[in-house]
Amino acid sequence: MNSDLLNPAFLILSGIRAQKGSDVNFTKVLRNILPWQQVEDIEFYDTNKTKLAYCHTSNCKREAIGATFWNRLRVKRGSLLLIRIGEGDDQRQITVKVYLNDNSVRFYTFNILVVNGSQGS
């Protein structure tokens, strides 16, 4: 694996606010921040540099992960989702490596910020 994966110089940090009990659609989040027509491939990693999923634009495939938490990763209609957000997901990090069709690579780290109904979304 590329040693730059978790190098802060290559990462853009972003928070994903998610209401407890809801799902987070990582593909949708990325569609909102990337020039989607230029995206070729996307890889998702946990903080231990374990590959969680691979997507070719909107065609995602979850990797075989044994940890209970990552069993909540789902592919639905080609998108990668983390289902049933709970309080234990607060501050959880996902690193994303995005390959663009101009041969450039972008790195993002998403922090999940869990909110309850009274805090808004």
VENUR-V356190 format. One record per pair of residues at least 12 apart in sequence whose C-alpha atoms are under 10 Angstrom apart, sorted by sequence separation. I is the first residue (numbers start at 1). J is the second residue. D is the distance in Angstrom with one decimal. If there is no record, write none. Layout:
{{I J D} {I J D}}
//
This chain:
{{30 42 9.6} {42 54 5.7} {43 55 6.4} {51 63 6.8} {52 64 7.7} {53 65 9.4} {62 74 7.1} {70 82 8.1} {71 83 9.2} {72 84 7.4} {95 107 7.1} {96 108 5.0} {97 109 8.9} {16 29 8.2} {41 54 7.4} {42 55 4.9} {43 56 8.9} {50 63 9.4} {51 64 9.1} {52 65 7.0} {61 74 8.7} {62 75 6.9} {69 82 9.3} {70 83 9.7} {72 85 9.0} {95 108 5.7} {96 109 6.2} {41 55 5.6} {42 56 6.4} {51 65 8.6} {60 74 9.3} {61 75 6.7} {69 83 9.9} {94 108 8.2} {95 109 4.3} {96 110 7.8} {27 42 9.3} {40 55 8.5} {41 56 4.5} {42 57 7.1} {50 65 8.7} {60 75 6.4} {61 76 9.9} {94 109 5.6} {95 110 6.3} {39 55 9.9} {40 56 5.9} {41 57 5.8} {42 58 9.3} {59 75 8.6} {60 76 8.6} {93 109 6.5} {94 110 5.2} {95 111 8.9} {39 56 8.1} {40 57 5.8} {41 58 9.1} {42 59 9.8} {43 60 9.4} {58 75 9.9} {59 76 9.5} {60 77 8.9} {61 78 8.2} {92 109 10.0} {93 110 5.5} {94 111 6.7} {26 44 9.4} {39 57 6.1} {40 58 9.6} {41 59 9.4} {42 60 8.6} {43 61 9.8} {44 62 9.2} {52 70 7.7} {59 77 8.1} {60 78 5.3} {61 79 8.8} {62 80 7.8} {92 110 8.0} {93 111 4.6} {94 112 8.2} {38 57 9.2} {39 58 9.6} {41 60 9.4} {43 62 9.9} {44 63 9.5} {58 77 8.3} {59 78 4.5} {60 79 5.9} {61 80 7.9} {62 81 9.9} {69 88 9.7} {91 110 8.9} {92 111 5.5} {93 112 6.5} {37 57 8.8} {53 73 8.7} {55 75 9.9} {58 78 5.1} {59 79 6.7} {60 80 6.2} {69 89 9.0} {91 111 5.2} {92 112 5.4} {93 113 9.7} {36 57 7.8} {52 73 8.4} {53 74 9.6} {57 78 8.7} {58 79 5.8} {59 80 8.7} {60 81 9.9} {90 111 7.8} {91 112 5.1} {92 113 7.9} {36 58 9.7} {53 75 9.4} {56 78 9.3} {57 79 9.0} {58 80 8.5} {89 111 9.1} {90 112 5.6} {91 113 5.7} {92 114 9.4} {55 78 8.4} {89 112 6.6} {90 113 5.0} {91 114 7.8} {46 70 9.3} {55 79 8.3} {89 113 7.6} {90 114 5.0} {55 80 8.2} {89 114 6.8} {90 115 8.4} {31 57 9.4} {54 80 9.0} {87 113 9.1} {88 114 8.6} {31 58 9.5} {53 80 7.9} {85 112 9.1} {87 114 6.3} {27 55 8.7} {85 113 9.8} {86 114 7.2} {87 115 8.3} {85 114 7.4} {86 115 9.3} {87 116 9.0} {27 57 8.5} {28 58 9.4} {85 115 9.7} {86 116 9.7} {27 58 7.1} {27 59 9.6} {27 60 8.8} {44 80 9.6} {6 45 9.7} {5 45 8.9} {6 47 8.3} {57 98 9.7} {6 48 9.6} {52 94 9.1} {54 96 9.8} {56 98 9.9} {57 99 9.8} {6 49 8.0} {52 95 9.7} {53 96 9.6} {54 97 9.6} {55 98 9.4} {56 99 9.5} {5 49 7.8} {51 95 9.4} {52 96 9.8} {47 92 8.6} {49 94 9.5} {50 95 9.8} {51 96 9.6} {3 49 9.7} {46 92 8.8} {47 93 6.4} {48 94 9.9} {49 95 8.3} {2 49 9.8} {46 93 6.7} {47 94 6.7} {48 95 9.9} {1 49 8.3} {25 73 9.8} {27 75 9.9} {45 93 8.8} {46 94 5.2} {47 95 7.2} {1 50 9.6} {23 72 9.6} {24 73 9.5} {25 74 9.4} {45 94 5.8} {46 95 6.2} {1 51 9.5} {23 73 9.7} {25 75 9.4} {44 94 6.7} {45 95 5.0} {46 96 8.9} {23 74 9.9} {25 76 9.2} {27 78 8.6} {28 79 7.5} {44 95 5.8} {45 96 6.3} {27 79 5.3} {28 80 8.5} {43 95 8.3} {44 96 4.6} {45 97 8.2} {26 79 7.3} {27 80 5.7} {28 81 9.1} {43 96 5.7} {44 97 6.5} {25 79 6.8} {26 80 5.6} {27 81 7.6} {42 96 6.9} {43 97 5.1} {44 98 8.9} {25 80 5.9} {26 81 5.8} {42 97 5.7} {43 98 6.6} {24 80 8.4} {25 81 4.4} {26 82 7.7} {41 97 8.3} {42 98 4.6} {43 99 8.6} {24 81 5.4} {25 82 6.7} {41 98 6.0} {42 99 6.2} {23 81 6.5} {24 82 5.2} {25 83 8.5} {40 98 7.7} {41 99 5.1} {42 100 9.0} {23 82 5.6} {24 83 6.5} {39 98 7.1} {40 99 5.6} {41 100 7.1} {22 82 8.8} {23 83 4.3} {24 84 8.4} {39 99 6.2} {40 100 5.2} {41 101 8.8} {22 83 6.6} {23 84 5.5} {24 85 7.6} {38 99 8.6} {39 100 4.5} {40 101 5.7} {21 83 7.8} {22 84 5.3} {23 85 6.0} {38 100 5.3} {39 101 6.1} {40 102 9.3} {47 109 9.5} {21 84 4.6} {22 85 5.5} {23 86 9.7} {37 100 8.9} {38 101 5.3} {39 102 9.0} {40 103 9.2} {42 105 9.6} {44 107 10.0} {46 109 9.6} {20 84 7.3} {21 85 4.9} {22 86 8.3} {34 98 9.2} {36 100 8.9} {37 101 8.7} {38 102 7.5} {39 103 10.0} {41 105 9.6} {42 106 9.5} {43 107 9.6} {44 108 9.6} {45 109 9.3} {19 84 9.3} {20 85 5.2} {21 86 6.0} {35 100 8.8} {38 103 9.8} {39 104 9.8} {40 105 10.0} {42 107 9.8} {44 109 9.6} {18 84 9.9} {19 85 7.1} {20 86 5.2} {21 87 9.0} {30 96 9.3} {34 100 9.6} {38 104 10.0} {39 105 9.6} {18 85 7.1} {19 86 8.3} {20 87 6.7} {18 86 9.2} {19 87 9.4} {20 88 9.8} {26 94 9.6} {30 98 9.4} {20 89 9.0} {20 90 9.4} {26 96 9.6} {18 89 9.5} {18 90 9.0} {34 106 9.6} {17 90 9.3} {16 90 9.9} {16 91 9.4} {15 91 8.7} {15 92 10.0} {16 93 9.9} {15 93 9.2} {30 108 9.5} {14 93 9.8} {13 93 9.6} {13 94 10.0} {29 110 9.8} {13 95 9.1} {12 95 9.5} {11 95 8.4} {12 96 9.7} {26 110 9.3} {11 96 9.0} {11 97 9.2} {10 97 10.0} {24 112 8.9} {6 95 7.7} {5 95 7.9} {6 96 9.8} {5 96 8.7} {5 97 7.6} {22 114 9.6} {19 112 10.0} {20 113 9.6} {21 114 9.4} {12 106 8.4} {13 107 8.9} {14 108 7.3} {15 109 8.4} {16 110 6.5} {17 111 8.5} {18 112 6.9} {19 113 8.4} {20 114 6.0} {21 115 9.8} {10 105 9.4} {11 106 7.6} {12 107 6.4} {13 108 5.9} {14 109 6.3} {15 110 5.5} {16 111 6.0} {17 112 6.1} {18 113 6.1} {19 114 5.7} {20 115 6.1} {21 116 8.9} {10 106 7.4} {11 107 4.9} {12 108 4.7} {13 109 4.8} {14 110 5.0} {15 111 4.8} {16 112 4.9} {17 113 4.7} {18 114 5.0} {19 115 4.8} {20 116 5.6} {10 107 6.0} {11 108 5.0} {12 109 6.1} {13 110 5.9} {14 111 6.3} {15 112 5.9} {16 113 5.8} {17 114 6.0} {18 115 6.0} {19 116 5.5} {20 117 7.8} {9 107 9.5} {10 108 8.0} {11 109 6.3} {12 110 8.4} {13 111 7.5} {14 112 8.8} {15 113 6.4} {16 114 8.3} {17 115 6.8} {18 116 8.4} {19 117 6.7} {8 107 9.4} {10 109 9.8} {11 110 9.7} {15 114 9.9} {19 118 9.8} {7 107 9.3} {8 108 9.6} {19 119 8.7} {5 106 9.9} {6 107 8.6} {8 109 9.3} {19 120 7.8} {20 121 9.9} {5 107 7.3} {6 108 9.4} {18 120 9.3} {19 121 6.3} {4 107 9.1} {5 108 9.4} {6 109 8.6} {17 120 9.2} {18 121 6.5} {5 109 9.9} {17 121 6.2} {16 121 9.7}}
//
